[in-house]
Amino acid sequence: MKIGIEGIPFFGDRSGIGQFSKRLVEHMAELDESPSLEIIRPLMPHRKLAELPIPENKKLSYRIVRWSPPIIYYQLFKRTGYAPPYDLVALRKYDALVFFNFVAFPVRKKVPSILFIHDLSHVHYPEHTSPKNLVWLNKFVPRSIKRADKIVTISESSRNDIARFYGVPKKDIALVYPALDHNEYKPRTSKEVTCVKKKYKITKPYILSVCTLEPRKNLLGVLKAFEMLPEELKQKYALVLVGGKGWLDGEIHDRFEALSKKYTIIKTGYADDADLPPLYSGAELFVYPAFYEGFGMPPLEALACGAPVITADNSSLPEAVGNAAITVKAADTEALSANMIKVLEDKKLQEKLRQAGFKHAAKFSWEKSAKDMIEVINSVVKK
């Protein structure tokens, strides 16, 4: 059995979707029961391919498509809704095709397609979605759902949303949870923490947040909550914001600039995957009051690395953290700040949260998620 995978999310600076896709496929390729997986990457003829995101092995290969400039294909699809079958463009025969990023391109009729819809943030919070992306999602997600043989999502919260909004029966929506590599996401040594702190010029104990700098992640709320801390705590702790540039981040930038003149507030930009576990491990507190999440990996990663976590009580975030974190209303900046004070000043509470976090994070493994995904593929191919 050969499964084609639309590969754009795997390359470049990976967002949450890209990280999830990479990890899931990586672990599928380690299992004996996995079908043969091929990541398809359209590339302009004159462009060189950067380093492969996952090393090839007996279960995993790449198909680099150079003869059809991708910009032509995508513009044709974007403007008309039609394009040559994706498997035909790849010059391959697949038993199924997997699309990880909300939209499924056309495939030949005999080829089943599997579509991931991670969340419905574009439905619930359209104002937090870039206008171009919002038009794209509103136009093509409904069409992709009709085209797909199976819908997959990453939380029970998102499954309920998809069923309710798009009218897809819940039994037709598979659930594959994000997970953790516990050899990687674990408490790191003081030497590793010191090294990564030096890299990012962190010289104080620090409060950490990890996300793309965009409105839906509520970084503005994090900055405001930090500003509301007592002066003693603002002087004692640095606030470290890790994440790539998003959109509509002007107000975030302005607030950052104003506060950073008085306090130690650090924007690292996009951080290498290897730097995240030490950053989580060294944090005195991790905060993530997002307005909406399809799952929310950073809070779970932080729990696994031993950071006390405060997150929001909405969407899938309670699924991600269970009873191992403090949850607040995303828009309640005062509650966020009050709980930050409570955790920072209570060592016993910090330890209680750490131990609960280790226990909860242990429930999520990529091996289980990879096996769940293989079951989804088998169910579609056997139809």
PyMOL commands that set and color helices and strands:
alter all, ss='L'
color gray80, all
select helices_A, chain A and resi 8-10+16-28+70-80+86-89+121-124+126-128+131-147+156-166+170-172+190-199+215-217+219-227+231-236+250-260+273-282+297-304+317-321+333-345+347-361+366-381
alter helices_A, ss='H'
color red, helices_A
select strands_A, chain A and resi 2-6+36-42+60-65+96-99+113-116+150-153+173-175+206-210+238-242+265-269+285-288+309-312+326-328
alter strands_A, ss='S'
color yellow, strands_A
deselect
rebuild
show_as cartoon
